Amino acid sequence: MCLGVPGEITEIDGSEAIADFWGVERRVRIDVVGDSVEVGDYILNHAGFAIRKIPEREVEETMAIYESLFGDDPDEALDEIGADDDADIDIGRGRPQTTAPGGDAGEQDDD
């Protein structure tokens, strides 16, 4: 399961920005958002990409929802969702390819 994480933009450098996720700072791409992003804005981050600018009227409610998921330990929750990992991008894990008899590549059987 993938989870987007809200964070506050603290610095902008071209198409990249630094976002603060409950004290954990990460570099995120902001060029795919589609909206203008400024320092102080909140974004929804997924795999190192800001996928949505959170409207100002929704920030408080969004942050409250995520904080309720954290329980008593936000650091543990951030570890669980990978926000504290050095590798922000998770390569897709599709079904492995196998070589079928005769050398043709095919999908692995479900058996």
C-alpha positions in Angstrom: 0.0 0.0 0.0 1.2 3.5 -0.8 0.5 6.5 1.3 0.9 10.2 0.5 2.2 12.2 3.4 1.4 15.9 3.9 4.3 18.3 4.5 5.0 22.0 4.6 7.3 23.6 2.0 10.2 25.3 3.7 12.5 26.0 0.7 12.2 26.1 -3.0 15.0 25.6 -5.6 13.6 25.5 -9.1 11.5 22.3 -9.5 12.6 20.9 -6.2 11.7 21.9 -2.7 12.4 21.0 0.9 9.4 19.9 2.8 9.0 19.4 6.6 7.2 16.2 7.6 6.8 16.5 11.4 10.5 17.5 11.8 11.8 15.2 9.1 13.0 17.3 6.1 13.0 15.7 2.6 13.6 17.0 -0.9 10.5 16.7 -3.1 9.8 17.4 -6.7 7.1 20.1 -7.1 6.9 20.3 -10.9 4.1 17.7 -11.2 1.7 19.5 -8.9 0.1 21.7 -11.5 -0.5 24.5 -9.0 1.9 27.2 -8.0 3.7 26.2 -4.8 5.2 28.7 -2.4 7.1 28.5 0.9 4.6 27.9 3.6 2.2 25.8 1.4 1.3 22.3 2.3 1.6 19.5 -0.2 0.8 15.8 -0.3 4.0 13.9 -1.0 4.2 10.5 -2.6 7.6 8.8 -3.4 9.4 12.1 -3.5 6.9 13.9 -5.6 4.4 16.6 -4.5 1.3 15.2 -6.1 -1.2 17.8 -4.7 -1.1 21.2 -3.1 -3.4 21.0 -0.1 -5.8 23.9 -0.1 -5.3 26.3 2.8 -8.9 25.6 4.0 -8.1 21.8 4.3 -4.6 21.9 5.9 -5.8 21.8 9.5 -8.2 19.0 9.0 -5.7 17.0 6.9 -2.9 17.3 9.4 -5.3 16.3 12.2 -6.3 13.2 10.3 -2.7 12.1 9.8 -1.7 12.9 13.4 -4.6 10.7 14.6 -3.0 7.9 12.7 0.3 8.4 14.4 -1.0 7.7 17.9 1.6 8.5 20.5 4.7 8.2 18.4 5.0 10.2 15.2 8.6 9.0 14.6 7.4 5.4 14.6 4.6 6.2 12.2 7.0 8.1 9.8 9.3 5.0 9.9 6.3 2.8 9.0 5.4 4.9 5.9 9.0 5.3 4.8 9.3 9.1 5.3 12.5 8.7 7.2 14.2 6.5 4.6 17.0 7.8 2.4 15.5 6.2 -0.6 12.3 8.1 -1.2 11.3 6.3 -4.4 10.0 2.8 -4.3 10.5 1.0 -7.6 7.3 -0.8 -8.8 7.1 -4.4 -7.8 5.2 -6.0 -10.7 5.0 -9.7 -11.2 8.4 -11.1 -11.9 9.2 -12.2 -15.4 10.4 -15.7 -16.1 11.9 -17.3 -19.2 9.4 -19.8 -20.7 10.7 -22.9 -22.4 12.1 -22.0 -25.7 13.6 -18.7 -24.4 10.4 -16.6 -24.6 9.8 -14.2 -21.7 6.5 -14.8 -20.0 4.8 -14.1 -16.7 5.3 -16.3 -13.7 2.5 -18.9 -13.2 0.1 -18.3 -10.3 0.5 -21.9 -9.0 
